[in-house]
Amino acid sequence: DGEFANAMMHPKHEVNKTYEVWVTGYHEAATALLIRPVTLDGYTIRKPEACLLRQGEGKAWLEVVIHEGRNRQVRRMCEAAGMRVTRLKRVREGELQLGDLPLGAWRYLSDEEVKKLHDV
């Protein structure tokens, strides 16, 4: 369904995308730097959300919520804040949450999940 795919992916629809991000080079000001609007490819992104989940010796595990989904946006935001992404995992898109689905597995969406996605 091309119209549905466009509604989910196109930046103008601003569907929230939540990522767990593992980084190196974490520093005290990093989270504050992540939540500022950044210009990527001549476009200023909407202010993302970010929170620190865990940190230790220059490494950190963050949760980052973006609203647009530009090309490699989370990696580029982290780079602009002086960090390097070592692992990136999308855990939520809109109302659809990954949960405990094993790596490489899939499942059918419930009727309720499909309805919520179409309401985007």
Phi and psi in degrees as GROMACS dihedral restraints (atoms count N, CA, C in turn):
[ dihedral_restraints ]
;  ai    aj    ak    al  type     phi  dphi    fc
    3     4     5     6     1   -62.3    20    10
    4     5     6     7     1   -39.7    20    10
    6     7     8     9     1   -63.7    20    10
    7     8     9    10     1   -42.4    20    10
    9    10    11    12     1   -65.3    20    10
   10    11    12    13     1   -45.5    20    10
   12    13    14    15     1   -59.4    20    10
   13    14    15    16     1   -42.0    20    10
   15    16    17    18     1   -62.4    20    10
   16    17    18    19     1   -42.5    20    10
   18    19    20    21     1   -62.9    20    10
   19    20    21    22     1   -33.1    20    10
   21    22    23    24     1   -79.8    20    10
   22    23    24    25     1   -34.7    20    10
   24    25    26    27     1  -102.8    20    10
   25    26    27    28     1   -29.4    20    10
   27    28    29    30     1   -68.7    20    10
   28    29    30    31     1   132.9    20    10
   30    31    32    33     1   -54.9    20    10
   31    32    33    34     1   -30.7    20    10
   33    34    35    36     1   -67.1    20    10
   34    35    36    37     1   -19.9    20    10
   36    37    38    39     1   -85.2    20    10
   37    38    39    40     1   -13.6    20    10
   39    40    41    42     1    48.8    20    10
   40    41    42    43     1    48.2    20    10
   42    43    44    45     1   -75.8    20    10
   43    44    45    46     1   125.2    20    10
   45    46    47    48     1   -63.1    20    10
   46    47    48    49     1   136.0    20    10
   48    49    50    51     1  -125.3    20    10
   49    50    51    52     1   122.0    20    10
   51    52    53    54     1  -106.9    20    10
   52    53    54    55     1   131.1    20    10
   54    55    56    57     1  -124.0    20    10
   55    56    57    58     1   145.7    20    10
   57    58    59    60     1   -98.0    20    10
   58    59    60    61     1   129.1    20    10
   60    61    62    63     1  -128.4    20    10
   61    62    63    64     1   124.2    20    10
   63    64    65    66     1  -101.4    20    10
   64    65    66    67     1   128.5    20    10
   66    67    68    69     1  -131.6    20    10
   67    68    69    70     1   158.6    20    10
   69    70    71    72     1  -114.3    20    10
   70    71    72    73     1   160.9    20    10
   72    73    74    75     1    82.5    20    10
   73    74    75    76     1    16.4    20    10
   75    76    77    78     1   -64.9    20    10
   76    77    78    79     1   140.1    20    10
   78    79    80    81     1  -141.1    20    10
   79    80    81    82     1   168.1    20    10
   81    82    83    84     1   -55.0    20    10
   82    83    84    85     1   -37.3    20    10
   84    85    86    87     1   -88.7    20    10
   85    86    87    88     1    -1.2    20    10
   87    88    89    90     1   -60.2    20    10
   88    89    90    91     1   -45.8    20    10
   90    91    92    93     1   -62.9    20    10
   91    92    93    94     1   -41.4    20    10
   93    94    95    96     1   -63.8    20    10
   94    95    96    97     1   -36.3    20    10
   96    97    98    99     1   -69.6    20    10
   97    98    99   100     1   -32.5    20    10
   99   100   101   102     1   -69.1    20    10
  100   101   102   103     1   -30.4    20    10
  102   103   104   105     1   -91.4    20    10
  103   104   105   106     1     9.0    20    10
  105   106   107   108     1   -93.1    20    10
  106   107   108   109     1   149.6    20    10
  108   109   110   111     1   -64.0    20    10
  109   110   111   112     1   134.9    20    10
  111   112   113   114     1  -121.8    20    10
  112   113   114   115     1   147.9    20    10
  114   115   116   117     1   -94.4    20    10
  115   116   117   118     1   122.5    20    10
  117   118   119   120     1  -122.6    20    10
  118   119   120   121     1   123.8    20    10
  120   121   122   123     1    54.2    20    10
  121   122   123   124     1    39.6    20    10
  123   124   125   126     1    79.2    20    10
  124   125   126   127     1     5.4    20    10
  126   127   128   129     1  -120.2    20    10
  127   128   129   130     1   130.1    20    10
  129   130   131   132     1   -85.9    20    10
  130   131   132   133     1   118.5    20    10
  132   133   134   135     1   -73.4    20    10
  133   134   135   136     1   155.5    20    10
  135   136   137   138     1   -65.9    20    10
  136   137   138   139     1   151.7    20    10
  138   139   140   141     1   -59.7    20    10
  139   140   141   142     1   117.8    20    10
  141   142   143   144     1   -79.1    20    10
  142   143   144   145     1   171.6    20    10
  144   145   146   147     1  -111.4    20    10
  145   146   147   148     1   145.9    20    10
  147   148   149   150     1  -152.4    20    10
  148   149   150   151     1   142.5    20    10
  150   151   152   153     1  -144.0    20    10
  151   152   153   154     1   148.5    20    10
  153   154   155   156     1   -82.8    20    10
  154   155   156   157     1   125.3    20    10
  156   157   158   159     1   -94.5    20    10
  157   158   159   160     1   -39.7    20    10
  159   160   161   162     1  -162.7    20    10
  160   161   162   163     1   148.5    20    10
  162   163   164   165     1  -145.0    20    10
  163   164   165   166     1   161.2    20    10
  165   166   167   168     1  -178.3    20    10
  166   167   168   169     1   126.9    20    10
  168   169   170   171     1    43.1    20    10
  169   170   171   172     1    60.4    20    10
  171   172   173   174     1    78.7    20    10
  172   173   174   175     1    -0.3    20    10
  174   175   176   177     1  -114.8    20    10
  175   176   177   178     1   154.8    20    10
  177   178   179   180     1  -154.6    20    10
  178   179   180   181     1   160.9    20    10
  180   181   182   183     1  -122.2    20    10
  181   182   183   184     1   119.5    20    10
  183   184   185   186     1  -120.0    20    10
  184   185   186   187     1   157.2    20    10
  186   187   188   189     1  -112.5    20    10
  187   188   189   190     1   126.9    20    10
  189   190   191   192     1  -126.1    20    10
  190   191   192   193     1   129.9    20    10
  192   193   194   195     1  -115.4    20    10
  193   194   195   196     1   121.1    20    10
  195   196   197   198     1  -112.9    20    10
  196   197   198   199     1   161.5    20    10
  198   199   200   201     1  -114.1    20    10
  199   200   201   202     1    -7.8    20    10
  201   202   203   204     1  -120.2    20    10
  202   203   204   205     1   -48.2    20    10
  204   205   206   207     1    82.2    20    10
  205   206   207   208     1    44.7    20    10
  207   208   209   210     1   -68.7    20    10
  208   209   210   211     1   164.2    20    10
  210   211   212   213     1   -55.5    20    10
  211   212   213   214     1   119.4    20    10
  213   214   215   216     1    52.5    20    10
  214   215   216   217     1    33.4    20    10
  216   217   218   219     1   -57.8    20    10
  217   218   219   220     1   -48.6    20    10
  219   220   221   222     1   -65.0    20    10
  220   221   222   223     1   -43.7    20    10
  222   223   224   225     1   -61.0    20    10
  223   224   225   226     1   -43.1    20    10
  225   226   227   228     1   -69.7    20    10
  226   227   228   229     1   -35.1    20    10
  228   229   230   231     1   -63.8    20    10
  229   230   231   232     1   -44.5    20    10
  231   232   233   234     1   -64.3    20    10
  232   233   234   235     1   -41.3    20    10
  234   235   236   237     1   -60.3    20    10
  235   236   237   238     1   -42.7    20    10
  237   238   239   240     1   -64.6    20    10
  238   239   240   241     1   -23.8    20    10
  240   241   242   243     1   -92.9    20    10
  241   242   243   244     1     6.1    20    10
  243   244   245   246     1    86.9    20    10
  244   245   246   247     1    19.2    20    10
  246   247   248   249     1  -120.6    20    10
  247   248   249   250     1   159.7    20    10
  249   250   251   252     1  -118.8    20    10
  250   251   252   253     1   129.2    20    10
  252   253   254   255     1   -78.4    20    10
  253   254   255   256     1   127.3    20    10
  255   256   257   258     1  -103.9    20    10
  256   257   258   259     1   -22.9    20    10
  258   259   260   261     1  -154.3    20    10
  259   260   261   262     1   141.1    20    10
  261   262   263   264     1  -139.3    20    10
  262   263   264   265     1   127.4    20    10
  264   265   266   267     1  -136.2    20    10
  265   266   267   268     1   118.7    20    10
  267   268   269   270     1   -78.4    20    10
  268   269   270   271     1   123.1    20    10
  270   271   272   273     1  -110.9    20    10
  271   272   273   274     1    -9.9    20    10
  273   274   275   276     1  -158.2    20    10
  274   275   276   277     1   141.0    20    10
  276   277   278   279     1  -137.3    20    10
  277   278   279   280     1   116.2    20    10
  279   280   281   282     1    60.7    20    10
  280   281   282   283     1  -126.8    20    10
  282   283   284   285     1   -92.6    20    10
  283   284   285   286     1    -2.0    20    10
  285   286   287   288     1   -91.3    20    10
  286   287   288   289     1   120.2    20    10
  288   289   290   291     1  -110.4    20    10
  289   290   291   292     1   139.2    20    10
  291   292   293   294     1   -62.9    20    10
  292   293   294   295     1   -44.3    20    10
  294   295   296   297     1    67.2    20    10
  295   296   297   298     1  -140.5    20    10
  297   298   299   300     1  -103.0    20    10
  298   299   300   301     1    27.8    20    10
  300   301   302   303     1   -63.8    20    10
  301   302   303   304     1   124.3    20    10
  303   304   305   306     1   -65.1    20    10
  304   305   306   307     1   155.9    20    10
  306   307   308   309     1   -56.7    20    10
  307   308   309   310     1   129.5    20    10
  309   310   311   312     1    82.9    20    10
  310   311   312   313     1    -5.0    20    10
  312   313   314   315     1   -91.4    20    10
  313   314   315   316     1   165.7    20    10
  315   316   317   318     1  -145.1    20    10
  316   317   318   319     1   166.5    20    10
  318   319   320   321     1  -152.7    20    10
  319   320   321   322     1   159.7    20    10
  321   322   323   324     1   -75.8    20    10
  322   323   324   325     1   146.3    20    10
  324   325   326   327     1   -78.6    20    10
  325   326   327   328     1   147.4    20    10
  327   328   329   330     1   -73.1    20    10
  328   329   330   331     1   161.8    20    10
  330   331   332   333     1   -58.7    20    10
  331   332   333   334     1   -38.2    20    10
  333   334   335   336     1   -64.3    20    10
  334   335   336   337     1   -41.7    20    10
  336   337   338   339     1   -64.2    20    10
  337   338   339   340     1   -42.1    20    10
  339   340   341   342     1   -62.4    20    10
  340   341   342   343     1   -43.0    20    10
  342   343   344   345     1   -60.5    20    10
  343   344   345   346     1   -45.7    20    10
  345   346   347   348     1   -61.3    20    10
  346   347   348   349     1   -39.9    20    10
  348   349   350   351     1   -66.2    20    10
  349   350   351   352     1   -39.3    20    10
  351   352   353   354     1   -72.0    20    10
  352   353   354   355     1   -20.4    20    10
  354   355   356   357     1   -77.2    20    10
  355   356   357   358     1   -10.4    20    10
